[in-house]
């Protein structure tokens, strides 16, 4: 291995920290996460049919993961060390990669097995746009109504704020997005959806102009809207969920794609994925691992070379990959919990109920500690076959 790659920046402006350990600033923005996954999965499983489909869809064992807050500082340093040209993480005396086998052992998502997921690109052509709108109208009508009502409530709050400040403009801010100013007159004017007609004559679902909603978000639905709609079913009896169980399953799958498997910089899920969920009996045949791992590799390469500042892939698994190969910085496992080799997916070793009580409320590592620990890794101290014997 060429050690000079770690001691200087090349023409690609690769991030390098080997000779810059005093810098404790973080600059990578991580999107997505699975902190809400156990809560939403519990809500979904209130209906037996939803639970059955989720267990058979190829993501069932991933949904059993229920860990403490992710260590973004450690993940930050791991991403910085990645080298795009070799798809490996160089260390002072060796280099190592994150393989498809590692990904499968950690998450229990198979890579390369199953049917390729289809995707309708909203921006490709008008026909795709029409198909995406139709999928939302036919498969997610209640979510559409919820999103419309939520937008109306926001408008009412903005109107009240505008009148209270008595100014010509009001600042409108959405969580996870940049703030922007809108004219009060525009806020108070009836929208196209309130007039029950879309800007291009599209069909309206419960008052929502689906085309306009998707157009503003480049064919995506906000993950927070998906999450909030699912939360409305918390504590609801199974018989009351019966009319909605298929839509609940589809919405949860979309949330998983946009928040866990392939999160993006604007925190939305592209509705182009809906074409795979028209027939729910088919979801068990899909290859979820290949697109998820490809998204992770792409984000590692683009962020580590400073082309992106936002990490859009499944970054949460990086710290657990590090724990298994290097056995340092990891949470202390309760003495009564199963040994590392007896759990699958492997990340479940660090579920909340298995972590020692003395560490459950402790903060995560600082970026300085993470960088120093990575710098101290050695060839001899690395577990090169962490899955052997499992």
C-alpha positions as CSV (number, residue, x, y, z in Angstrom):
1,X,0.0,0.0,0.0
2,X,1.2,3.5,-0.9
3,X,1.4,5.4,2.5
4,X,1.8,8.7,0.7
5,X,-1.8,8.6,-0.2
6,X,-2.6,9.2,3.5
7,X,-0.1,12.0,3.9
8,X,-1.1,14.4,1.2
9,X,-4.1,15.4,-0.9
10,X,-4.2,14.4,-4.5
11,X,-5.8,16.1,-7.5
12,X,-9.2,14.8,-6.4
13,X,-9.1,16.8,-3.2
14,X,-9.6,13.7,-1.1
15,X,-10.2,14.3,2.6
16,X,-7.2,13.2,4.6
17,X,-6.8,13.4,8.3
18,X,-3.6,11.5,9.1
19,X,-1.5,14.6,9.5
20,X,-4.4,16.8,10.7
21,X,-5.4,15.2,13.9
22,X,-5.8,18.5,15.8
23,X,-8.8,19.5,13.7
24,X,-12.0,18.6,15.6
25,X,-14.5,20.1,13.2
26,X,-17.2,18.0,11.5
27,X,-18.5,18.9,8.1
28,X,-20.4,15.9,6.8
29,X,-24.2,16.1,7.1
30,X,-25.8,12.7,7.6
31,X,-29.3,12.1,6.4
32,X,-31.7,9.4,7.5
33,X,-31.3,7.0,10.3
34,X,-33.2,4.2,12.0
35,X,-34.1,5.8,15.4
36,X,-37.8,5.8,14.4
37,X,-37.8,2.4,12.8
38,X,-38.6,0.2,15.8
39,X,-41.5,2.5,16.8
40,X,-43.0,2.6,13.3
41,X,-42.5,-1.1,12.8
42,X,-44.4,-1.8,16.1
43,X,-47.3,0.3,14.8
44,X,-47.3,-1.5,11.5
45,X,-47.3,-4.9,13.2
46,X,-50.5,-4.0,15.0
47,X,-52.2,-5.5,11.9
48,X,-51.4,-9.1,11.4
49,X,-51.3,-8.9,7.6
50,X,-48.9,-6.0,7.6
51,X,-46.6,-7.9,10.0
52,X,-46.7,-10.9,7.8
53,X,-45.8,-9.0,4.7
54,X,-43.0,-7.1,6.3
55,X,-41.4,-10.4,7.7
56,X,-41.5,-11.9,4.2
57,X,-40.4,-8.9,2.2
58,X,-36.6,-9.5,2.6
59,X,-36.2,-6.8,5.3
60,X,-37.8,-8.6,8.2
61,X,-34.6,-9.3,10.2
62,X,-33.3,-5.7,9.6
63,X,-36.5,-4.5,11.3
64,X,-35.4,-6.3,14.5
65,X,-32.6,-3.8,15.0
66,X,-33.2,-1.4,17.9
67,X,-30.0,0.2,18.8
68,X,-29.0,3.3,20.8
69,X,-28.3,6.6,19.1
70,X,-25.9,6.2,16.2
71,X,-22.3,7.4,16.7
72,X,-22.1,10.0,13.9
73,X,-18.6,11.2,15.0
74,X,-17.1,7.7,14.4
75,X,-19.0,7.3,11.1
76,X,-17.7,10.8,10.1
77,X,-14.1,9.7,10.5
78,X,-14.7,6.4,8.8
79,X,-16.2,8.2,5.8
80,X,-13.2,10.6,5.7
81,X,-10.8,7.7,5.4
82,X,-12.5,6.1,2.4
83,X,-10.6,6.1,-0.9
84,X,-12.9,6.2,-4.0
85,X,-10.4,4.8,-6.5
86,X,-10.0,1.5,-4.6
87,X,-13.2,1.4,-2.6
88,X,-11.2,0.8,0.6
89,X,-10.3,2.4,3.9
90,X,-6.5,3.0,4.0
91,X,-4.8,2.8,7.4
92,X,-1.1,3.5,8.1
93,X,0.0,-0.1,7.5
94,X,-2.9,-1.7,5.6
95,X,-6.2,-1.1,3.9
96,X,-9.5,-2.8,4.2
97,X,-12.9,-2.6,2.5
98,X,-16.6,-3.0,3.3
99,X,-17.7,-6.0,1.3
100,X,-21.2,-7.2,0.2
101,X,-20.6,-10.1,2.6
102,X,-20.0,-7.6,5.4
103,X,-23.2,-5.7,4.5
104,X,-25.3,-8.9,4.5
105,X,-24.0,-10.2,7.8
106,X,-24.5,-6.8,9.5
107,X,-28.0,-6.2,8.2
108,X,-29.3,-9.6,7.0
109,X,-30.1,-8.0,3.6
110,X,-29.0,-10.3,0.8
111,X,-27.0,-8.7,-2.1
112,X,-27.5,-9.9,-5.6
113,X,-30.3,-12.3,-4.8
114,X,-33.8,-11.6,-6.2
115,X,-35.4,-9.5,-8.9
116,X,-34.1,-6.0,-9.6
117,X,-36.2,-3.2,-8.1
118,X,-37.8,-1.0,-10.8
119,X,-37.8,2.8,-10.6
120,X,-39.8,5.4,-12.5
121,X,-37.6,8.5,-12.8
122,X,-39.9,11.6,-12.3
123,X,-37.5,13.8,-14.3
124,X,-37.1,11.5,-17.3
125,X,-40.3,12.4,-19.2
126,X,-43.9,13.4,-18.9
127,X,-45.2,9.9,-19.2
128,X,-43.3,8.9,-16.0
129,X,-44.8,11.9,-14.2
130,X,-48.3,10.8,-15.2
131,X,-47.6,7.3,-14.0
132,X,-46.2,8.5,-10.7
133,X,-49.2,10.7,-10.0
134,X,-51.5,7.8,-10.9
135,X,-49.7,5.5,-8.4
136,X,-50.1,8.0,-5.6
137,X,-53.8,8.5,-6.4
138,X,-54.5,4.8,-6.6
139,X,-52.2,3.4,-3.9
140,X,-51.8,6.2,-1.3
141,X,-55.1,8.1,-1.3
142,X,-55.3,8.5,2.5
143,X,-51.7,9.6,2.8
144,X,-52.5,12.2,0.1
145,X,-55.4,13.5,2.1
146,X,-53.2,13.6,5.2
147,X,-50.4,15.6,3.4
148,X,-53.0,18.1,2.1
149,X,-54.6,18.7,5.5
150,X,-51.1,19.1,7.1
151,X,-50.2,21.7,4.5
152,X,-53.5,23.5,5.1
153,X,-52.8,23.6,8.9
154,X,-49.3,25.0,8.1
155,X,-50.9,27.7,5.9
156,X,-53.2,28.7,8.7
157,X,-50.4,29.0,11.1
158,X,-48.4,31.1,8.6
159,X,-51.4,33.3,8.0
160,X,-51.8,33.9,11.8
161,X,-48.2,34.7,12.1
162,X,-48.3,37.1,9.2
163,X,-51.2,39.0,10.6
164,X,-49.6,39.1,14.0
165,X,-46.4,40.6,12.7
166,X,-48.4,42.9,10.4
167,X,-45.7,42.8,7.7
168,X,-45.9,42.3,3.9
169,X,-44.0,39.1,4.0
170,X,-43.8,36.1,6.3
171,X,-40.9,33.7,6.7
172,X,-41.9,30.1,6.1
173,X,-39.7,27.4,7.4
174,X,-40.0,23.6,7.0
175,X,-38.0,21.2,9.1
176,X,-35.0,20.0,7.2
177,X,-35.2,22.6,4.5
178,X,-33.9,26.1,3.9
179,X,-36.2,29.0,4.9
180,X,-37.8,31.0,2.2
181,X,-40.1,34.0,2.1
182,X,-43.6,34.0,0.6
183,X,-46.0,36.8,0.0
184,X,-48.9,37.0,2.4
185,X,-51.2,37.5,-0.5
186,X,-50.0,34.2,-2.0
187,X,-50.5,32.4,1.3
188,X,-54.0,33.7,1.7
189,X,-55.1,33.1,-1.8
190,X,-57.1,29.9,-2.5
191,X,-54.7,27.3,-4.0
192,X,-55.5,25.3,-7.0
193,X,-56.1,22.3,-4.8
194,X,-58.7,24.2,-2.8
195,X,-60.5,25.0,-6.0
196,X,-60.6,21.2,-6.7
197,X,-58.6,21.6,-9.9
198,X,-54.9,21.0,-10.6
199,X,-52.8,23.5,-12.6
200,X,-52.9,21.2,-15.6
201,X,-56.3,19.7,-15.0
202,X,-55.1,16.7,-13.1
203,X,-57.3,14.5,-11.0
204,X,-57.6,15.7,-7.4
205,X,-57.4,13.2,-4.5
206,X,-59.3,14.5,-1.5
207,X,-58.5,18.1,-2.3
208,X,-54.8,17.5,-3.0
209,X,-53.3,18.5,-6.3
210,X,-50.9,15.4,-6.5
211,X,-49.0,16.7,-9.5
212,X,-48.2,20.0,-7.9
213,X,-47.2,18.4,-4.6
214,X,-44.8,16.0,-6.4
215,X,-43.5,18.6,-8.8
216,X,-42.3,20.8,-5.9
217,X,-40.3,17.9,-4.5
218,X,-39.0,16.5,-7.8
219,X,-41.3,13.5,-7.6
220,X,-40.8,12.8,-3.9
221,X,-42.9,12.6,-0.7
222,X,-41.4,14.0,2.5
223,X,-40.3,11.3,4.9
224,X,-41.7,13.3,7.8
225,X,-45.2,13.1,6.1
226,X,-44.8,9.3,5.8
227,X,-43.8,9.0,9.4
228,X,-46.5,11.3,10.8
229,X,-49.2,9.4,8.9
230,X,-48.1,6.1,10.2
231,X,-48.1,7.5,13.7
232,X,-51.8,8.3,13.4
233,X,-52.4,4.5,13.7
234,X,-50.6,4.1,17.1
235,X,-52.8,2.2,19.4
236,X,-55.5,1.6,16.8
237,X,-57.2,-1.7,16.9
238,X,-56.6,-4.2,14.1
239,X,-60.2,-4.2,13.0
240,X,-60.0,-0.4,12.5
241,X,-56.8,-0.7,10.5
242,X,-58.2,-3.3,8.2
243,X,-59.3,-0.8,5.4
244,X,-55.8,0.7,5.4
245,X,-53.5,-2.2,5.9
246,X,-52.2,-2.3,2.3
247,X,-51.6,1.4,2.2
248,X,-49.9,1.2,5.6
249,X,-47.5,-1.4,4.3
250,X,-46.7,0.6,1.2
251,X,-46.1,3.8,3.2
252,X,-43.8,2.0,5.6
253,X,-41.8,0.5,2.7
254,X,-41.4,4.0,1.2
255,X,-40.3,5.4,4.5
256,X,-37.7,2.6,4.9
257,X,-36.3,3.4,1.4
258,X,-36.1,7.2,2.1
259,X,-35.0,7.1,5.6
260,X,-33.0,3.9,6.2
261,X,-31.9,2.2,2.9
262,X,-31.3,5.1,0.5
263,X,-31.8,8.4,2.3
264,X,-31.2,11.6,0.3
265,X,-30.2,15.2,0.9
266,X,-33.7,16.5,0.9
267,X,-35.3,13.8,3.2
268,X,-37.9,12.6,0.7
269,X,-38.8,9.3,-0.8
270,X,-39.2,9.2,-4.6
271,X,-42.6,7.9,-5.6
272,X,-41.0,6.1,-8.5
273,X,-40.4,3.2,-6.2
274,X,-44.2,2.7,-5.9
275,X,-44.3,0.8,-9.1
276,X,-42.9,-2.2,-7.2
277,X,-45.6,-2.2,-4.5
278,X,-48.8,-2.4,-6.6
279,X,-49.0,-6.1,-5.9
280,X,-47.8,-6.6,-2.3
281,X,-47.5,-10.4,-2.8
282,X,-44.5,-9.7,-5.0
283,X,-42.4,-7.7,-2.6
284,X,-40.7,-10.8,-1.2
285,X,-38.9,-11.4,-4.6
286,X,-36.9,-8.2,-4.7
287,X,-33.2,-7.6,-4.3
288,X,-33.0,-4.9,-1.7
289,X,-29.3,-5.2,-1.1
290,X,-27.8,-4.3,-4.4
291,X,-29.3,-0.8,-4.7
292,X,-28.8,-0.1,-1.0
293,X,-25.1,-1.1,-1.1
294,X,-24.6,0.8,-4.4
295,X,-26.0,3.9,-2.8
296,X,-23.7,3.5,0.2
297,X,-20.6,3.1,-2.0
298,X,-21.5,6.1,-4.1
299,X,-22.0,8.3,-1.1
300,X,-18.7,7.1,0.4
301,X,-16.9,8.0,-2.8
302,X,-18.5,11.4,-3.4
303,X,-18.4,12.6,0.2
304,X,-14.8,11.5,0.8
305,X,-13.7,13.4,-2.3
306,X,-15.6,16.5,-1.2
307,X,-18.0,16.5,-4.1
308,X,-20.9,16.1,-1.6
309,X,-21.2,17.4,1.9
310,X,-24.3,15.4,2.6
311,X,-24.1,11.6,3.1
312,X,-27.1,10.0,1.4
313,X,-26.5,6.3,1.9
314,X,-27.0,3.8,4.8
315,X,-24.2,5.3,6.8
316,X,-25.5,3.8,10.1
317,X,-23.9,0.5,9.5
318,X,-20.3,1.9,9.3
319,X,-19.7,2.1,13.0
320,X,-20.9,-1.6,13.5
321,X,-18.6,-2.7,10.7
322,X,-15.8,-1.0,12.6
323,X,-16.7,-2.7,15.9
324,X,-16.5,-6.2,14.3
325,X,-13.2,-5.7,12.5
326,X,-11.4,-3.7,15.2
327,X,-13.2,-4.4,18.6
328,X,-12.7,-0.9,20.0
329,X,-14.9,2.1,20.8
330,X,-17.9,-0.3,20.8
331,X,-20.5,-0.2,23.6
332,X,-20.1,-2.8,26.4
333,X,-22.4,-5.7,26.0
334,X,-24.3,-6.9,29.0
335,X,-22.8,-10.1,30.5
336,X,-26.1,-11.9,30.2
337,X,-26.6,-11.1,26.5
338,X,-25.7,-13.7,23.7
339,X,-22.1,-13.7,22.5
340,X,-21.3,-11.8,19.3
341,X,-21.4,-14.9,17.2
342,X,-24.9,-16.0,18.1
343,X,-26.9,-13.1,16.7
344,X,-28.0,-12.3,13.2
345,X,-28.1,-9.7,11.8
346,X,-24.9,-8.9,13.6
347,X,-26.0,-5.3,14.5
348,X,-28.6,-6.8,16.9
349,X,-25.7,-7.5,19.3
350,X,-25.9,-3.8,20.1
351,X,-29.6,-3.6,20.6
352,X,-30.7,-1.5,23.6
353,X,-31.6,-4.5,25.7
354,X,-28.2,-6.0,25.2
355,X,-26.0,-3.0,26.0
356,X,-24.7,-2.7,29.5
357,X,-26.9,-0.4,31.7
358,X,-23.9,1.7,32.7
359,X,-23.5,2.8,29.0
360,X,-27.1,3.3,27.9
361,X,-27.2,7.0,28.7
362,X,-23.6,7.9,27.8
363,X,-22.8,10.3,25.0
364,X,-21.0,9.2,21.8
365,X,-17.4,9.6,21.0
366,X,-15.9,13.0,19.9
367,X,-14.4,13.3,16.5
368,X,-10.9,13.7,18.0
369,X,-11.1,10.4,19.8
370,X,-12.5,8.6,16.8
371,X,-9.7,9.9,14.6
372,X,-7.0,8.9,17.1
373,X,-8.4,5.4,17.4
374,X,-8.5,4.9,13.7
375,X,-5.0,6.1,13.5
376,X,-3.9,3.4,16.0
377,X,-5.3,0.4,14.1
378,X,-2.7,-2.2,13.2
379,X,-2.5,-5.1,10.9
380,X,-2.1,-7.5,13.8
381,X,-5.0,-6.1,15.8
382,X,-7.5,-6.4,13.0
383,X,-10.1,-9.3,12.9
384,X,-9.8,-10.2,9.3
385,X,-12.6,-12.8,9.3
386,X,-15.2,-11.5,11.8
387,X,-17.9,-13.8,10.5
388,X,-15.9,-17.0,10.8
389,X,-17.7,-19.5,13.0
390,X,-21.0,-17.6,12.9
